[in-house]
Amino acid sequence: MTNIIRVAAAEIKRNPTFNDRIILVTGATQGIGRALALELARRGATIILMARDQSRLETIYDQIVAEGGAIPVIVSSDLNTLKAVDAEELAEHIMDTFGQLDGIAHVAGLLGGREPIQSHRPEKWNQVLNINLNAVFYLTRALLPCLEHSPNGRIVFATSSVGHQVAAYWGAYAVSKAGLEMFAGMLAQELQNTSNTRVITVNPGGTRTKMRAEAKPGEDPKTLPSPNLVSNAFLFGLTEKAGAFNGDRINARDLMTALGTWPQG
């Protein structure tokens, strides 16, 4: 068991709270992003919910409020068309409203189809790179000054094994995750001696989500862990204890094994 898994398991078992912390979650309306946003809200955080679908955003907003959580903020945005100026305007709004940002969970992602390079659709390639990498850069760049106002700024990126292990037919998705790995690693090094903000990547592994069903349509979803179980890895990355690590990767399956939550039964 690696040190980060050992510390993460102990911290999750301690049942950490996030009172008075402001955390942005992208992809907050479905899958892991939704599970993470709800869990953070239950633990006291004020969540900035970012996703494209306004109706789904309102649904999760209503659920958080109904459960007694802090009033969240809705940011309806299509990451495929997000520009640097849009991210900068969001940063200004966060500073005007809260005066700081304590964490970012970059969970939103697009598979874009498993296609060979020769016949990969250019429009789909561009869309995947925009959502999985370019929007991540725009948001992180704009929001870093907001994180500097927090004593424990945290950035957690959703990565994938195909981002560092070459596998045919994963197309733009694998390329975007490989770029994300390099981006996160560089960012961690740049922040190491200049900031209290820390960076962690999380490899969710196969999870019972819509994206996984698209990637492997013949797979039995019952053989996969739920987003609720997987979200613990992201949750740890946003804790104060996670500050002991920077540029490290958490494999969610390893953490679930350490916690005894997977496999089930």
C-alpha positions in Angstrom: 0.0 0.0 0.0 1.4 3.4 -1.0 1.7 6.2 1.5 -0.9 8.4 -0.2 -3.4 5.5 -0.1 -2.6 4.8 3.6 -3.1 8.5 4.5 -6.2 8.8 2.3 -7.9 5.8 3.8 -7.2 7.0 7.3 -8.6 10.4 6.5 -11.8 9.1 4.8 -12.4 6.9 7.8 -12.0 10.0 10.0 -15.1 11.4 8.2 -13.7 14.8 7.3 -15.9 17.9 7.1 -15.6 20.9 4.7 -17.4 23.6 6.7 -16.8 27.1 5.3 -15.0 25.8 2.3 -15.9 26.9 -1.3 -15.4 24.2 -3.9 -16.0 24.2 -7.6 -17.0 20.9 -9.2 -17.2 20.5 -12.9 -19.4 17.9 -14.4 -21.6 18.2 -11.3 -24.8 16.9 -12.8 -24.0 13.3 -13.4 -21.7 10.4 -12.5 -18.7 11.0 -10.2 -19.1 14.8 -10.4 -22.7 14.6 -9.1 -21.8 12.1 -6.3 -18.8 14.3 -5.2 -20.8 17.5 -5.2 -23.6 16.0 -3.1 -21.1 14.4 -0.6 -19.2 17.7 -0.2 -22.4 19.6 0.4 -23.4 17.0 3.0 -20.1 17.6 4.7 -20.6 21.4 4.9 -19.0 22.8 1.8 -20.6 25.5 -0.4 -20.5 24.0 -3.9 -20.1 25.9 -7.2 -21.9 23.5 -9.5 -20.6 23.7 -13.1 -22.1 21.8 -16.0 -23.9 22.4 -19.3 -27.5 21.3 -18.5 -29.4 24.0 -16.7 -32.3 21.7 -15.8 -30.0 19.1 -14.2 -28.1 21.8 -12.4 -31.4 23.0 -10.9 -32.2 19.5 -9.8 -29.0 18.9 -7.9 -29.3 22.5 -6.5 -32.7 21.6 -5.1 -31.5 18.3 -3.7 -28.6 20.0 -1.8 -31.0 22.7 -0.4 -33.6 20.0 0.5 -30.9 18.1 2.4 -30.0 21.2 4.4 -26.7 22.0 2.7 -25.3 25.5 2.1 -26.9 27.3 -0.8 -24.9 26.3 -3.9 -24.0 28.4 -6.9 -25.0 27.3 -10.4 -22.7 27.9 -13.3 -24.3 26.8 -16.6 -21.4 26.5 -19.1 -20.6 24.4 -22.1 -16.9 23.5 -21.6 -16.6 22.8 -25.4 -17.0 26.5 -26.1 -15.5 28.0 -22.9 -13.0 30.8 -23.5 -10.3 32.3 -21.3 -12.4 35.4 -20.8 -15.3 33.2 -19.5 -13.1 31.6 -16.9 -11.8 35.0 -15.9 -15.3 36.4 -15.4 -16.1 33.3 -13.3 -13.0 34.0 -11.1 -14.2 37.6 -10.6 -17.6 36.5 -9.6 -16.2 34.0 -7.1 -14.0 36.6 -5.5 -16.8 39.2 -5.4 -19.1 36.6 -3.8 -16.8 34.6 -1.5 -13.5 36.3 -1.4 -11.7 33.0 -2.0 -11.9 29.5 -3.5 -10.7 26.5 -1.5 -10.8 23.7 -4.1 -11.5 22.7 -7.7 -12.5 19.2 -8.8 -12.0 18.9 -12.5 -14.4 15.9 -13.1 -16.2 16.8 -16.3 -15.0 14.8 -19.3 -16.0 13.5 -22.7 -15.1 10.1 -24.3 -15.8 11.2 -27.8 -15.9 7.7 -29.2 -13.2 5.0 -29.4 -12.0 5.4 -33.0 -8.8 4.7 -34.9 -6.7 7.7 -35.8 -7.2 7.3 -39.5 -11.0 7.7 -39.3 -11.3 9.8 -36.1 -13.8 12.5 -36.7 -12.0 15.9 -36.5 -15.0 17.7 -34.9 -15.2 15.1 -32.2 -11.4 15.3 -31.7 -11.6 19.0 -31.2 -14.6 18.7 -28.8 -12.8 16.2 -26.6 -9.6 18.3 -26.4 -11.7 21.4 -25.6 -13.6 19.8 -22.7 -10.9 17.5 -21.3 -7.9 19.8 -21.6 -8.4 23.3 -22.9 -11.3 24.2 -20.6 -9.2 22.7 -17.7 -6.4 25.1 -18.6 -8.6 28.1 -18.9 -10.4 27.4 -15.6 -7.2 26.5 -13.6 -5.3 29.5 -14.9 -8.1 32.0 -14.1 -8.9 30.4 -10.7 -5.4 30.0 -9.3 -5.4 33.6 -7.8 -8.7 32.7 -6.0 -7.1 29.6 -4.5 -4.3 31.7 -3.2 -6.8 33.4 -0.8 -7.3 29.9 0.8 -4.9 28.5 3.4 -5.4 25.1 1.9 -6.1 25.4 -1.9 -6.6 22.1 -3.6 -7.0 21.1 -7.3 -8.0 17.5 -8.2 -8.0 16.3 -11.8 -9.8 13.2 -13.1 -7.3 11.3 -15.2 -7.2 7.8 -16.7 -4.9 4.9 -17.1 -4.9 5.5 -20.9 -3.4 8.9 -20.3 -0.1 7.2 -19.4 -0.4 3.7 -20.9 -0.6 3.6 -24.7 -3.7 1.8 -25.9 -5.0 1.7 -29.4 -8.4 3.1 -30.4 -8.7 5.5 -27.4 -8.2 8.4 -29.7 -8.7 12.0 -28.5 -9.7 10.9 -25.0 -6.3 9.2 -24.3 -4.5 12.2 -25.9 -6.4 14.6 -23.7 -5.6 12.6 -20.6 -2.0 12.4 -21.5 -1.9 16.1 -21.9 -3.7 16.5 -18.5 -1.1 14.3 -16.8 1.7 16.6 -18.1 -0.3 19.7 -17.2 -1.0 18.6 -13.7 2.6 17.5 -13.1 4.0 20.9 -14.3 1.5 22.8 -12.2 2.4 20.8 -9.1 6.1 21.6 -9.6 5.4 25.3 -10.2 3.3 25.6 -7.1 5.6 23.5 -4.8 7.7 26.3 -3.4 5.5 29.3 -4.2 2.0 28.4 -2.9 -0.1 26.4 -0.4 -2.2 25.1 -3.3 -1.6 21.4 -4.0 -2.4 19.2 -6.9 -3.6 15.6 -7.0 -4.8 13.5 -9.9 -7.3 10.7 -9.5 -7.7 7.7 -11.8 -11.3 6.5 -11.1 -10.9 3.3 -13.0 -14.0 1.6 -14.4 -17.0 3.1 -12.8 -20.7 2.6 -13.2 -21.2 5.7 -15.4 -22.6 6.7 -18.8 -19.1 7.3 -20.1 -18.0 3.8 -19.1 -21.0 2.3 -20.8 -20.1 4.2 -24.0 -16.5 3.0 -23.8 -17.3 -0.6 -23.1 -21.0 -1.3 -24.1 -20.7 -5.0 -23.5 -19.6 -4.7 -19.9 -21.9 -5.6 -17.0 -22.3 -2.4 -15.0 -22.9 -4.5 -11.9 -19.3 -5.5 -11.9 -18.2 -1.9 -11.5 -18.2 0.3 -8.4 -20.7 3.2 -8.1 -19.7 6.8 -8.5 -20.4 7.2 -4.7 -17.6 4.8 -3.9 -15.2 6.2 -6.4 -15.8 9.8 -5.3 -13.9 9.2 -2.0 -10.6 9.5 -3.9 -11.6 13.0 -5.1 -12.9 13.8 -1.6 -9.6 13.1 -0.1 -7.8 15.3 -2.6 -9.7 18.3 -1.4 -9.0 17.8 2.3 -6.4 19.6 4.4 -4.5 16.3 4.9 -4.0 16.1 1.1 -1.6 19.0 1.4 1.1 16.5 2.3 1.1 15.4 -1.3 1.6 17.3 -4.5 1.6 15.9 -8.0 0.7 12.5 -6.7 -1.9 10.1 -8.3 -4.6 8.2 -6.4 -6.0 5.1 -8.0 -9.5 4.9 -6.7 -9.5 1.1 -6.7 -6.6 1.0 -4.4 -8.3 3.4 -2.0 -11.5 1.4 -2.1 -9.6 -1.8 -1.4 -7.9 -0.1 1.6 -11.3 1.1 2.8 -12.9 -2.3 2.4 -15.6 -0.9 0.2 -14.7 -2.8 -3.0 -15.2 -5.5 -4.0 -18.6 -5.7 -2.3 -20.1 -8.9 -1.1 
